């Protein structure tokens, strides 16, 4: 899937992500590529927390089951 990069003024493959993630970009707040990368990172973080059992709800459930 391709999205338009305002900074480069061209279509960019979303699977490759932002071509300039560490550079200043005046369009970043409205950038769909940046948004989708953030969502993917958040989802990866949530999955890692779930696997490690670090979520507050998970800890409460485990404590209730132990008691």
N, C-alpha and C positions, 0 to 999 in steps of 0.2 A: 504494500500500500504506500502511496506517495502523498506527501503534503508539501505545500508551498512554503519555502523558507524566505521570509522577508529580508533577512540580512544578506543572503546570497542571491536573492532574486531568481530562484529556480526551484524546481521540484526536487525533493529529497526523499529517499527511501526511509520510511519510518523505522524499519528494522535496524538500520545503521545508527539511528539516533541523531542527536545534534552534532553538527560538524565542528561547532565552536563552543563547547560547553563551559569553558573557562574564560572566554572573551566577553566583553561587554556587548550586550545586545539590547537596543532600545525597544525591541518588539517582544522580549521574553515574557512579559506578563500576559500577552495575548497569543503566545505561541502554542499551537496544538502539539507540536513535536515535544517541546519542553514539558507540557502538561502530561502527556502520555508517559514520558520517561519518569516523572515524579510518581505517577500512579503505579507504575511497574515496581519502582523501588519501595513504595509503601506496602504493596502487596507482598513483595519478597520479605520485608521486615516482619509483617504480620505472620507469615507462614513460619518464619524462623522462631518467632516468639511462641507460636502455638506448639511447635515441636519441642521447644525447651520447657514448656509449661510455665511461662513467665507472666501470663495474663492474670490480672487481678481476679477476674471471675473464676478462672481455673484454679487459682490458689484457694479461693473461698470454698469452692465445691469440694476440693480435696480435703480441706480442714473439716468441713461439715461431715463428710463421709467417714473420716477417721474418728470423730467424736461420738 
